[in-house]
Amino acid sequence: MFRPQMDFEGALRQPPQSPPPAFVPPKPDVSYAIDCIFEYTYFWLRNGDQFWFYPIYVGHEGVAGYRWSGAYWYFYGIDSRFIDAVACPPIPTLY
């Protein structure tokens, strides 16, 4: 597992205060985690795992942030070699 020393400001940010969207976005052909920092992001790993994630750090070696368990967010790091694709879809606004 990848673990960063700290985020951009020297301290870890807090997890999101709400759950991720209730849908799975389409898997893109090409994607970059850096495009999705501080946004709800869906990850597909090379081993078949897939989940909602909230990245707070993106580096050459990996990505760190908060992974959704289905009930709560927990801190998690991913080695970039294990990432297959990411998607940070626009979240529909309810009016």
N, C-alpha and C positions, 0 to 999 in steps of 0.2 A: 504494500500500500504506500502511496506517495503522501508525505506529510510536509507541508511548507513550514518554514520557520515563523513567518508572519505575513500579514497582508500588506497592502500598499501603505497603510498609515501606521504600521508597527503593532497592530493589535487585531485580533480576530473580530470580524463583524458578527452581529447577531443573526440567527436564522430568520427566515420570513415569518411573519405573524399569522399567515393564513395558509391553508393547504394549497397544493398546486391545482391546475385545471383538472377537470374530471374527464378529459379525453386524451387519447394518444395521437400526437401529430403524425403526419406522413414522414417516413424516413427519407431524408435527402440523399442524393447521390454523392454530393460533396458538402462538407461542413467543417467549421472551425469553432472550437470552444471559445476563443477570444471574442467572437462576435456576440456571445451570449452572457458575458460577465454581468453579475448582479441582476439576472433575469431568470424566471422559471425556464428550465431547459430540460429537454428529454434526452436521455443518453441510451445508446445501444452499445453494449460491449461485445468484443470479439467472441466471448464465451457464451453468448446468447442472452445474458442478463440485460434487462432494460428497466429504466426507472426515471422518475422525476428527480431533478437535481437543481440546486441553486448555487452556481459557482461564484466564489469570492476571490479566487486566485487562479491564474492561468500562467504556467511557465513552460519552459522547454521540456521538462521532465514529467510534468503532470498537471492535474487540475485538482483543486481542493474547494470544498464548500459544504453544503448541507444536502444530504440525501433523504428523500421522503420514505418513511417506513410503511406508510399506509395509515398511520395514526399520528406521527410526529416527525420532526426533522432531527437528524443527528449528523455530527461532523464526520466527513468522509473524504478520503483522498484517492485519486485514481492515477495510476501510471499512464502516461499518454500512449504507450505501446498497446494498451488493452482497449482503447476506445475505437469503436467502429464508425459511429456517426453521432452527431448531436443535432438537435433542432430546438430553436427558441421561437416558437410560433407567436404571432400576435394574440394576445388574450382578449377575447370578446368583452366588450363593456356592456353592462346591463344598465339600462336607463328606465 
